Amino acid sequence: MVTSRFQLGLIATLAVGLGFSLSSSEAVGYPAGPVVSLGANPVWSDGGLVSGSGTTEVLTVPVGQTFIVTTLSDQRNSMNILENTTVVMPYQSRAAYESNLFSRGRAHLQIDGGTTLKLQNNSGSSNYYYIEGYYAQP
């Protein structure tokens, strides 16, 4: 079989075109959910004491951010987590205490930007707490 110059040129052109179309390009990833933000260290934590049946403001989340609560540990296992005045995690919650998600740092409770994270003590006695999480972009 005799191959003409035209056929060789066509094969070479197709091979180069295929090579360019299959060559790698720069990978660009887009997050599927909240991404860590707020500088080099977005992790935040706080501890303190809530008296009697009181409520304390723990954190105001900046507009344009969200805050993800990962851990809540309190002395009497009786703290509600509030977003402004709405209870978003009651102390009786199975996820909070029976599954130990909050005490093990495995929780993922989102607090929206522009709102205040509060803790409400339901024990009737003073209650020490530790809470932590991280800032993320919504």
C-alpha positions as CSV (number, residue, x, y, z in Angstrom):
1,M,0.0,0.0,0.0
2,V,1.4,3.3,-1.0
3,T,0.8,6.3,1.3
4,S,0.7,9.7,-0.2
5,R,2.2,12.9,1.2
6,F,-1.3,14.2,1.7
7,Q,-2.3,11.3,3.8
8,L,0.8,11.5,5.9
9,G,0.2,15.2,6.4
10,L,-3.4,14.6,7.4
11,I,-2.4,11.9,9.9
12,A,0.2,14.2,11.5
13,T,-2.2,17.1,11.7
14,L,-4.8,14.9,13.4
15,A,-2.3,13.5,15.8
16,V,-1.1,16.9,16.9
17,G,-4.7,18.1,17.2
18,L,-5.6,15.1,19.3
19,G,-2.5,15.6,21.5
20,F,-3.4,19.3,22.2
21,S,-7.0,18.4,23.0
22,L,-6.0,15.6,25.5
23,S,-3.2,17.5,27.1
24,S,-3.6,18.6,30.7
25,S,-4.7,22.1,31.6
26,E,-4.6,23.9,34.9
27,A,-7.0,22.3,37.4
28,V,-9.5,24.7,39.0
29,G,-11.6,23.5,42.0
30,Y,-14.8,25.0,43.2
31,P,-16.0,24.2,46.8
32,A,-19.2,22.2,47.2
33,G,-20.0,23.8,50.6
34,P,-18.7,26.3,53.1
35,V,-14.9,27.0,52.8
36,V,-12.6,27.9,55.6
37,S,-12.0,31.6,55.6
38,L,-11.0,34.6,57.8
39,G,-7.2,34.6,57.3
40,A,-4.6,32.0,58.2
41,N,-6.3,30.8,61.4
42,P,-10.1,30.7,61.1
43,V,-10.4,28.5,64.3
44,W,-12.1,30.2,67.2
45,S,-12.8,29.0,70.8
46,D,-14.1,30.4,74.1
47,G,-14.9,29.2,77.6
48,G,-16.7,30.7,80.5
49,L,-19.4,30.5,83.1
50,V,-23.2,30.9,82.6
51,S,-25.0,31.5,85.9
52,G,-28.2,29.9,87.0
53,S,-30.7,29.8,84.2
54,G,-29.0,32.6,82.3
55,T,-28.0,33.2,78.7
56,T,-24.7,34.5,77.5
57,E,-23.7,36.0,74.1
58,V,-20.7,34.1,72.9
59,L,-20.0,35.4,69.4
60,T,-21.4,37.7,66.8
61,V,-20.7,36.3,63.3
62,P,-19.7,38.9,60.8
63,V,-21.9,39.5,57.7
64,G,-20.6,37.5,54.8
65,Q,-19.3,34.7,57.0
66,T,-20.7,31.7,58.7
67,F,-19.5,30.0,61.8
68,I,-19.4,26.3,62.2
69,V,-19.7,25.0,65.8
70,T,-17.7,21.8,66.1
71,T,-17.4,21.4,69.9
72,L,-19.5,22.3,72.9
73,S,-18.6,20.9,76.3
74,D,-20.4,22.0,79.4
75,Q,-20.1,20.8,83.0
76,R,-23.8,19.8,83.4
77,N,-24.8,18.9,79.8
78,S,-27.5,21.4,79.9
79,M,-26.7,24.2,77.4
80,N,-28.9,25.1,74.5
81,I,-27.2,26.7,71.5
82,L,-29.1,29.7,70.2
83,E,-28.9,31.8,67.0
84,N,-30.2,35.2,68.2
85,T,-33.3,34.0,70.1
86,T,-33.9,30.8,68.3
87,V,-32.8,27.5,69.8
88,V,-30.8,25.7,67.0
89,M,-29.5,22.9,69.2
90,P,-31.4,21.9,72.4
91,Y,-29.5,20.4,75.2
92,Q,-31.7,17.3,75.1
93,S,-30.8,16.7,71.4
94,R,-29.6,13.2,70.6
95,A,-26.9,14.6,68.3
96,A,-25.6,16.8,71.1
97,Y,-25.3,14.4,74.0
98,E,-26.3,10.9,73.2
99,S,-24.2,10.7,70.1
100,N,-21.4,12.8,71.7
101,L,-20.9,14.7,68.4
102,F,-20.3,18.0,70.2
103,S,-18.1,16.7,73.0
104,R,-15.9,14.8,70.5
105,G,-15.6,17.8,68.2
106,R,-17.4,16.1,65.3
107,A,-20.4,18.4,65.2
108,H,-21.1,20.7,62.2
109,L,-23.7,23.3,63.3
110,Q,-23.8,26.3,61.0
111,I,-24.5,29.8,62.5
112,D,-25.3,32.4,59.8
113,G,-23.6,35.7,59.3
114,G,-25.0,38.7,61.0
115,T,-26.4,36.7,63.9
116,T,-25.3,36.2,67.5
117,L,-24.4,32.8,68.9
118,K,-25.6,32.4,72.5
119,L,-25.6,29.7,75.1
120,Q,-28.5,29.2,77.4
121,N,-28.0,27.3,80.7
122,N,-30.9,25.1,81.7
123,S,-29.4,23.5,84.8
124,G,-30.5,26.1,87.3
125,S,-26.9,26.1,88.7
126,S,-23.8,27.9,87.4
127,N,-22.4,26.0,84.5
128,Y,-18.9,26.2,82.9
129,Y,-18.6,25.7,79.2
130,Y,-16.0,25.4,76.3
131,I,-17.1,26.0,72.7
132,E,-15.1,26.0,69.5
133,G,-15.5,26.0,65.8
134,Y,-14.3,27.9,62.7
135,Y,-15.3,30.7,60.3
136,A,-16.3,29.7,56.8
137,Q,-17.6,31.5,53.7
138,P,-21.2,30.5,52.9
